[in-house]
């Protein structure tokens, strides 16, 4: 993969790293990146992580908590005043009081959680202050998928975008944009109105790819779907064009306009995001909604694999030493987590985890992860269901029990958002390879996972009236992998 940075970029990254290291001498910290593609549950994961640590949640696999070595965990002011704060209190109110899922990540946000603990060893207790600040950086995975664009010019970007748009799973929704693009003469004079029409149709195509029936993931440029304060700016008013090989760009042409804006997007949008956020991370978790892709069919699973490959290739994995660590940070642990494990019975969790491992195999093989540890897990940061059994026709069926969101349907039944129900979710395939056969049709009937969105759970209370922490599936395992060694 081409380099994402220039020497000037590396110099700026080195200055940022040295400033962070100087602060860490007095206040040890770890920067944890949390990303994933839309609706993978980034906001819920961060909220549940903080809630369980602050309120002493049930985390048996998180050794520091289970052994009683954590004295307390609390929120502090974040170190970066120019980054919006992750609105933890609002998200917890949504989950606990209103029992609604919080709004999805739309931009970068940050939160500092400080843990006071006792080291597990006498040596550690002698030399460690027993205090670690975790700076949690929340950012959209769609923005991360922009990073490979730094190594491409406009011609390569256009060619690859056209090839993706012509895939069978995308061809019908990309038709309006491809038809307009095909009618454009790249050498004709630049036309602002036409540029806007192209950008609008290209954006509409990307949005259509995200719908549940397709559940596609590889959709750069990411800011077209989550523009934030850049909406309507020239940096977001471009689109790929069919360009004949070897033809030079005529100044003042439509192609010249598109090339200039593509380069502006790289310079003013992608590079600052990489330098200010990605290049400063120590640990990373990537959340994926694998079951949505499974239900959409092999084309969506293949697209998720492609997206995950590109995401992992953008990180800086490795284990820094004392000297290089002063000017350059490396991500030494990456966790790939399939969310919504509470939507299948626990008997299917191993299969879900095997599917995620298969998804990650090619990405790990292509990226250089020397010195970094990568793991996968099937989890639910907030468990919205519980398990049960029903008997039908003399056959035992494992079911999940919860309150589906209002408007969710199974067959002819539509749920009201208040009634609890038991659902047989279906079975994931025994062999992950069955999901990667290009000629396999999308699952249907009994082969499909009955994917219903549930409301957050009603929290239990103790006899004294104290509300318990948010229930989860394997959040403790994720915490142990991401933080356990730093609290030893």
C-alpha positions as CSV (number, residue, x, y, z in Angstrom):
1,X,0.0,0.0,0.0
2,X,1.4,3.5,-0.9
3,X,2.6,5.7,2.0
4,X,-0.2,7.8,3.5
5,X,2.2,10.5,4.7
6,X,4.9,12.8,3.4
7,X,8.0,13.9,5.3
8,X,6.3,17.1,6.3
9,X,3.3,15.0,7.7
10,X,5.7,12.8,9.7
11,X,7.4,15.9,11.2
12,X,4.0,17.2,12.4
13,X,3.1,13.7,13.8
14,X,6.5,13.6,15.6
15,X,5.8,17.0,17.3
16,X,2.4,15.9,18.4
17,X,3.8,12.6,19.8
18,X,6.5,14.4,21.7
19,X,4.0,16.7,23.3
20,X,1.8,13.7,24.3
21,X,4.8,11.9,25.7
22,X,5.9,14.9,27.8
23,X,2.4,15.0,29.4
24,X,2.4,11.3,30.0
25,X,5.5,11.5,32.2
26,X,3.3,13.1,34.9
27,X,0.0,11.5,34.0
28,X,0.2,8.1,32.4
29,X,-2.4,7.7,29.6
30,X,-3.5,5.4,26.8
31,X,-5.3,6.5,23.7
32,X,-8.0,4.0,22.7
33,X,-9.5,4.3,19.2
34,X,-13.1,3.1,18.8
35,X,-14.4,2.8,15.2
36,X,-16.7,0.7,13.1
37,X,-19.0,1.1,10.2
38,X,-22.4,2.7,10.6
39,X,-24.8,1.0,13.1
40,X,-22.0,-1.3,14.5
41,X,-22.6,0.2,17.9
42,X,-19.6,2.5,18.6
43,X,-21.6,4.9,20.8
44,X,-23.2,2.0,22.8
45,X,-19.8,0.3,23.3
46,X,-18.2,3.4,24.8
47,X,-21.2,4.2,27.0
48,X,-21.3,0.6,28.3
49,X,-17.5,0.5,28.9
50,X,-17.6,3.6,31.0
51,X,-20.8,2.8,32.8
52,X,-19.5,-0.6,33.9
53,X,-16.2,0.7,35.1
54,X,-17.6,3.7,36.9
55,X,-20.4,1.7,38.5
56,X,-18.4,-1.5,39.3
57,X,-20.2,-3.7,36.8
58,X,-20.0,-7.4,36.5
59,X,-16.8,-8.0,34.6
60,X,-15.4,-11.5,35.6
61,X,-12.9,-11.7,32.7
62,X,-11.5,-8.3,33.3
63,X,-8.8,-9.3,35.9
64,X,-8.2,-5.9,37.5
65,X,-11.9,-5.5,38.3
66,X,-12.6,-9.1,39.2
67,X,-9.6,-9.2,41.6
68,X,-10.7,-6.0,43.3
69,X,-7.6,-4.1,42.4
70,X,-9.5,-1.2,40.8
71,X,-10.1,1.4,43.6
72,X,-12.3,3.7,41.4
73,X,-12.9,4.9,37.9
74,X,-14.2,8.4,37.1
75,X,-14.4,10.9,34.2
76,X,-12.0,13.8,33.9
77,X,-11.6,16.7,31.5
78,X,-10.2,15.4,28.2
79,X,-6.8,16.7,27.0
80,X,-7.9,17.9,23.6
81,X,-10.0,21.1,23.9
82,X,-10.5,21.3,20.1
83,X,-12.3,17.9,19.9
84,X,-16.0,17.6,20.9
85,X,-16.7,15.7,24.1
86,X,-18.4,12.3,23.8
87,X,-21.8,13.0,25.4
88,X,-21.7,10.1,27.8
89,X,-24.3,11.4,30.2
90,X,-26.9,11.9,27.4
91,X,-26.2,8.5,25.9
92,X,-26.6,6.8,29.3
93,X,-29.9,8.7,29.8
94,X,-31.1,7.3,26.5
95,X,-30.1,3.7,27.3
96,X,-31.2,3.6,31.0
97,X,-34.0,6.1,31.4
98,X,-35.7,6.2,28.0
99,X,-34.6,2.8,26.8
100,X,-33.8,4.0,23.3
101,X,-30.5,3.6,21.4
102,X,-28.4,6.7,21.3
103,X,-27.7,8.6,18.1
104,X,-24.9,7.2,15.9
105,X,-21.4,8.6,15.6
106,X,-21.4,11.5,13.2
107,X,-18.0,13.0,13.9
108,X,-14.9,12.6,16.1
109,X,-15.4,12.9,19.8
110,X,-13.3,12.2,22.9
111,X,-13.7,11.2,26.5
112,X,-11.2,10.7,29.3
113,X,-11.7,7.9,31.9
114,X,-9.2,7.7,34.7
115,X,-8.7,4.4,36.6
116,X,-7.0,4.3,40.0
117,X,-5.8,0.8,40.8
118,X,-3.3,-1.3,42.7
119,X,-0.6,-3.1,40.8
120,X,-0.7,-6.9,40.8
121,X,3.0,-7.1,41.7
122,X,5.1,-5.7,44.6
123,X,7.5,-4.2,42.1
124,X,4.7,-2.5,40.3
125,X,3.3,-1.1,43.5
126,X,6.7,0.3,44.3
127,X,7.2,2.2,41.0
128,X,3.7,2.7,39.6
129,X,1.5,5.5,40.6
130,X,-1.5,3.2,40.1
131,X,-3.3,5.6,37.9
132,X,-4.1,5.4,34.2
133,X,-6.1,7.8,32.1
134,X,-7.8,6.3,29.1
135,X,-8.5,8.8,26.3
136,X,-11.3,7.2,24.3
137,X,-11.4,8.5,20.7
138,X,-14.7,7.8,18.9
139,X,-14.7,8.3,15.1
140,X,-16.7,7.0,12.1
141,X,-15.3,4.0,10.2
142,X,-16.5,5.6,7.0
143,X,-13.9,8.4,7.5
144,X,-11.2,5.8,8.1
145,X,-12.0,4.2,4.7
146,X,-10.8,7.5,3.2
147,X,-7.2,7.0,4.2
148,X,-6.3,4.8,1.2
149,X,-7.3,7.7,-1.0
150,X,-4.1,9.4,0.1
151,X,-2.1,7.0,-2.0
152,X,-4.2,7.5,-5.1
153,X,-4.7,10.2,-7.7
154,X,-8.0,11.2,-9.2
155,X,-7.7,8.9,-12.2
156,X,-7.1,5.8,-10.0
157,X,-9.9,6.8,-7.7
158,X,-12.3,7.2,-10.6
159,X,-11.4,3.9,-12.2
160,X,-11.8,2.0,-8.9
161,X,-15.1,3.7,-8.1
162,X,-16.5,2.9,-11.5
163,X,-15.5,-0.8,-11.2
164,X,-17.2,-1.0,-7.8
165,X,-20.3,0.7,-9.1
166,X,-20.6,-1.8,-11.9
167,X,-20.7,-4.8,-9.5
168,X,-24.1,-6.7,-9.7
169,X,-25.0,-5.8,-6.1
170,X,-24.5,-2.0,-6.9
171,X,-25.4,-1.7,-10.6
172,X,-29.1,-0.8,-10.2
173,X,-28.5,1.9,-7.5
174,X,-25.5,3.4,-9.3
175,X,-27.3,3.7,-12.7
176,X,-28.4,7.3,-12.4
177,X,-24.9,8.5,-11.5
178,X,-23.2,6.3,-14.0
179,X,-25.5,7.5,-16.8
180,X,-24.8,11.2,-16.0
181,X,-21.1,10.6,-15.7
182,X,-21.0,8.8,-19.0
183,X,-22.6,11.8,-20.7
184,X,-19.8,14.2,-19.4
185,X,-16.9,15.1,-21.6
186,X,-14.0,15.4,-19.1
187,X,-12.2,17.8,-21.5
188,X,-15.2,20.2,-21.7
189,X,-15.1,23.5,-19.8
190,X,-15.7,23.2,-16.1
191,X,-19.4,23.6,-15.1
192,X,-20.2,24.2,-11.4
193,X,-23.9,23.2,-11.8
194,X,-23.0,20.0,-13.5
195,X,-20.4,19.3,-10.8
196,X,-23.1,19.7,-8.1
197,X,-25.4,17.3,-10.0
198,X,-22.7,14.7,-10.3
199,X,-21.8,15.0,-6.6
200,X,-25.5,14.7,-5.6
201,X,-26.1,11.6,-7.7
202,X,-22.9,10.0,-6.5
203,X,-23.8,10.7,-2.9
204,X,-27.3,9.2,-3.5
205,X,-25.8,6.1,-4.9
206,X,-23.5,5.7,-1.8
207,X,-26.5,6.2,0.5
208,X,-28.5,3.5,-1.3
209,X,-25.6,1.1,-0.8
210,X,-25.9,1.5,3.0
211,X,-29.6,0.4,3.1
212,X,-30.4,-2.8,5.0
213,X,-31.1,-4.9,1.9
214,X,-27.5,-4.4,0.7
215,X,-25.6,-3.5,3.8
216,X,-22.5,-2.5,1.9
217,X,-19.4,-1.1,3.6
218,X,-16.8,0.1,1.1
219,X,-18.2,3.5,0.4
220,X,-15.5,6.2,0.1
221,X,-15.3,9.2,0.3
222,X,-16.7,8.9,3.8
223,X,-17.5,12.5,4.3
224,X,-20.1,12.3,1.5
225,X,-22.2,10.2,3.8
226,X,-21.2,12.1,7.0
227,X,-20.2,15.6,5.8
228,X,-20.5,17.4,9.2
229,X,-19.6,21.1,8.8
230,X,-18.2,20.5,5.3
231,X,-21.7,19.9,3.7
232,X,-22.0,21.9,0.5
233,X,-18.3,22.9,0.4
234,X,-16.3,22.6,-2.8
235,X,-14.1,19.9,-1.2
236,X,-17.2,17.7,-1.2
237,X,-18.5,18.7,-4.6
238,X,-16.8,16.2,-6.9
239,X,-17.4,12.8,-8.3
240,X,-15.6,10.1,-10.3
241,X,-15.6,10.4,-14.1
242,X,-14.8,7.8,-16.8
243,X,-11.4,8.9,-18.0
244,X,-9.6,7.4,-21.0
245,X,-6.2,6.0,-20.1
246,X,-3.2,8.2,-20.8
247,X,-5.1,11.4,-21.6
248,X,-3.6,14.5,-20.1
249,X,-5.7,17.0,-18.1
250,X,-6.7,20.2,-20.0
251,X,-6.5,23.3,-17.7
252,X,-10.0,24.7,-17.1
253,X,-11.7,21.5,-17.9
254,X,-14.3,19.5,-16.0
255,X,-11.6,16.9,-15.2
256,X,-9.3,19.6,-13.9
257,X,-12.0,20.9,-11.6
258,X,-12.7,17.4,-10.2
259,X,-9.0,16.6,-9.8
260,X,-8.4,19.9,-7.9
261,X,-11.3,19.2,-5.5
262,X,-10.2,15.6,-5.0
263,X,-6.8,16.8,-4.0
264,X,-8.3,19.4,-1.7
265,X,-10.3,16.7,-0.1
266,X,-7.1,14.8,0.6
267,X,-5.3,17.8,1.9
268,X,-7.9,19.5,4.0
269,X,-10.0,16.6,5.2
270,X,-8.2,13.3,5.2
271,X,-4.6,14.3,6.2
272,X,-5.6,16.4,9.3
273,X,-7.9,13.5,10.4
274,X,-5.0,11.0,10.1
275,X,-2.4,13.2,11.8
276,X,-4.6,14.5,14.6
277,X,-6.3,11.3,15.5
278,X,-5.3,8.0,13.9
279,X,-1.5,8.6,14.2
280,X,-1.9,9.2,18.0
281,X,-3.6,5.9,18.9
282,X,-2.1,3.2,21.2
283,X,-4.9,0.7,21.0
284,X,-7.8,0.1,18.7
285,X,-11.1,-1.7,18.6
286,X,-13.0,-2.1,15.2
287,X,-16.7,-3.0,15.6
288,X,-18.5,-4.7,12.7
289,X,-22.2,-5.7,12.2
290,X,-21.5,-9.0,10.6
291,X,-25.1,-10.4,10.9
292,X,-26.6,-7.6,8.8
293,X,-24.1,-8.4,6.0
294,X,-24.8,-12.1,6.4
295,X,-28.5,-11.6,5.8
296,X,-27.9,-9.4,2.8
297,X,-25.9,-12.2,1.1
298,X,-22.4,-13.1,-0.1
299,X,-21.9,-9.9,-2.0
300,X,-22.3,-7.9,1.2
301,X,-20.1,-10.2,3.2
302,X,-17.4,-9.9,0.5
303,X,-17.8,-6.1,0.7
304,X,-17.5,-6.1,4.4
305,X,-14.3,-8.2,4.1
306,X,-13.0,-5.6,1.6
307,X,-13.8,-2.7,3.9
308,X,-12.2,-4.4,6.9
309,X,-9.0,-5.1,4.8
310,X,-8.8,-1.4,3.9
311,X,-9.4,-0.3,7.5
312,X,-6.7,-2.5,9.0
313,X,-4.2,-1.4,6.4
314,X,-4.6,2.2,7.5
315,X,-3.4,1.7,11.1
316,X,0.2,1.9,12.3
317,X,0.6,-1.4,14.0
318,X,3.7,-2.5,15.9
319,X,5.5,-2.2,19.3
320,X,7.5,0.9,19.8
321,X,10.7,1.0,21.8
322,X,11.9,3.7,24.2
323,X,13.7,5.7,21.5
324,X,11.2,5.6,18.6
325,X,8.3,5.8,20.9
326,X,9.2,9.4,21.7
327,X,8.4,10.6,18.2
328,X,6.1,7.9,16.8
329,X,3.2,6.0,18.2
330,X,2.3,2.4,17.3
331,X,-0.9,0.5,17.8
332,X,0.2,-2.7,19.6
333,X,-3.3,-4.3,20.1
334,X,-6.2,-4.4,17.7
335,X,-9.5,-6.1,18.5
336,X,-12.1,-6.9,15.8
337,X,-15.4,-7.3,17.5
338,X,-18.7,-8.6,16.0
339,X,-21.4,-6.7,17.8
340,X,-25.0,-7.7,18.5
341,X,-24.1,-11.2,19.7
342,X,-27.3,-10.9,21.8
343,X,-29.3,-11.3,18.6
344,X,-28.4,-15.0,18.4
345,X,-28.5,-17.7,21.1
346,X,-25.2,-18.4,22.9
347,X,-24.9,-21.6,21.0
348,X,-24.2,-19.5,17.9
349,X,-21.6,-17.3,19.4
350,X,-18.7,-19.5,18.5
351,X,-19.9,-19.6,14.9
352,X,-20.2,-15.8,14.8
353,X,-16.7,-15.5,16.1
354,X,-15.4,-17.9,13.5
355,X,-17.1,-15.8,10.8
356,X,-15.3,-12.7,12.1
357,X,-12.0,-14.5,12.2
358,X,-12.5,-15.6,8.6
359,X,-13.4,-12.0,7.6
360,X,-10.2,-10.7,9.2
361,X,-7.8,-13.4,7.9
362,X,-7.1,-11.7,4.6
363,X,-6.9,-8.2,6.1
364,X,-4.3,-9.5,8.7
365,X,-2.4,-11.3,6.0
366,X,-2.1,-8.2,3.8
367,X,-1.2,-5.7,6.5
368,X,2.1,-5.8,8.3
369,X,1.2,-6.5,11.9
370,X,4.7,-7.3,13.1
371,X,4.8,-6.5,16.8
372,X,1.1,-6.0,17.1
373,X,-1.5,-8.5,18.6
374,X,-4.8,-8.9,16.8
375,X,-7.8,-10.8,18.2
376,X,-11.5,-11.2,17.4
377,X,-14.5,-11.5,19.7
378,X,-18.3,-11.9,19.4
379,X,-19.9,-9.5,21.9
380,X,-22.7,-7.2,22.8
381,X,-21.7,-4.1,24.7
382,X,-25.3,-3.8,26.0
383,X,-27.3,-7.1,26.1
384,X,-30.9,-6.4,25.0
385,X,-32.1,-9.9,25.3
386,X,-32.1,-13.0,27.5
387,X,-32.3,-16.6,26.5
388,X,-34.9,-19.3,26.9
389,X,-36.4,-22.4,25.3
390,X,-39.7,-23.3,23.6
391,X,-41.0,-26.6,22.4
392,X,-42.5,-26.8,19.0
393,X,-43.7,-30.1,17.5
394,X,-41.8,-31.9,20.2
395,X,-38.6,-30.2,19.2
396,X,-36.6,-28.0,21.6
397,X,-35.8,-24.6,20.1
398,X,-33.4,-22.1,21.8
399,X,-34.9,-18.6,21.7
400,X,-34.0,-15.1,22.6
401,X,-36.4,-12.9,24.6
402,X,-36.6,-9.1,24.4
403,X,-38.7,-6.1,23.4
404,X,-38.5,-5.4,19.7
405,X,-38.4,-1.8,18.6
406,X,-41.7,-0.3,17.5
407,X,-42.3,-1.0,13.8
408,X,-40.0,-4.1,13.6
409,X,-41.5,-7.0,11.8
410,X,-41.2,-10.8,11.4
411,X,-43.4,-12.1,8.6
412,X,-46.8,-10.5,9.1
413,X,-46.3,-9.5,12.7
414,X,-45.4,-5.9,13.5
415,X,-44.2,-5.1,17.0
416,X,-45.4,-2.2,19.1
417,X,-42.2,-1.4,21.1
418,X,-43.8,-2.4,24.4
419,X,-44.4,-6.1,24.2
420,X,-41.8,-8.6,25.1
421,X,-41.5,-11.6,22.8
422,X,-39.6,-14.8,22.2
423,X,-37.9,-15.2,18.9
424,X,-36.1,-18.2,17.3
425,X,-33.2,-16.3,15.6
426,X,-32.1,-19.1,13.3
427,X,-28.7,-20.7,13.0
428,X,-25.5,-19.4,11.6
429,X,-23.7,-21.7,9.2
430,X,-21.3,-24.3,10.7
431,X,-18.6,-23.4,8.2
432,X,-17.8,-19.7,7.6
433,X,-16.7,-20.6,4.0
434,X,-20.4,-21.1,3.0
435,X,-20.8,-17.3,3.4
436,X,-18.0,-16.5,1.0
437,X,-19.1,-18.5,-2.1
438,X,-19.9,-15.9,-4.8
439,X,-22.5,-18.1,-6.4
440,X,-24.5,-18.6,-3.1
441,X,-27.8,-16.8,-3.0
442,X,-28.8,-14.5,-0.1
443,X,-30.1,-16.6,2.9
444,X,-33.9,-16.8,3.0
445,X,-36.6,-18.7,4.9
446,X,-35.2,-20.8,7.7
447,X,-31.6,-20.1,6.5
448,X,-31.9,-16.4,7.3
449,X,-31.1,-14.9,10.7
450,X,-34.3,-13.3,12.0
451,X,-32.7,-9.9,12.6
452,X,-35.0,-7.8,14.8
453,X,-33.8,-4.6,16.6
454,X,-34.6,-4.7,20.3
455,X,-35.0,-1.9,22.8
456,X,-32.3,-1.6,25.5
457,X,-33.0,-3.7,28.5
458,X,-34.9,-2.6,31.6
459,X,-32.1,-2.5,34.3
460,X,-32.5,-4.6,37.4
461,X,-32.4,-3.0,40.8
462,X,-31.0,-4.3,44.1
463,X,-33.1,-4.8,47.2
464,X,-31.8,-1.3,48.3
465,X,-33.0,0.2,45.1
466,X,-29.6,0.7,43.4
467,X,-29.7,0.3,39.6
468,X,-27.3,-2.3,38.4
469,X,-24.8,-1.7,35.6
470,X,-25.6,-2.4,31.9
471,X,-25.6,-6.1,31.1
472,X,-23.3,-7.3,28.3
473,X,-21.8,-10.2,26.5
474,X,-18.0,-10.4,26.6
475,X,-17.4,-6.7,27.2
476,X,-15.1,-7.9,30.0
477,X,-13.1,-10.0,27.6
478,X,-12.7,-6.9,25.3
479,X,-11.5,-4.8,28.2
480,X,-9.0,-7.4,29.3
481,X,-7.5,-7.6,25.8
482,X,-7.4,-3.8,25.4
483,X,-6.5,-2.6,28.9
484,X,-5.5,-5.6,31.1
485,X,-1.8,-5.4,30.6
486,X,-1.7,-1.7,31.4
487,X,-3.4,-2.4,34.8
488,X,-1.2,-5.3,35.8
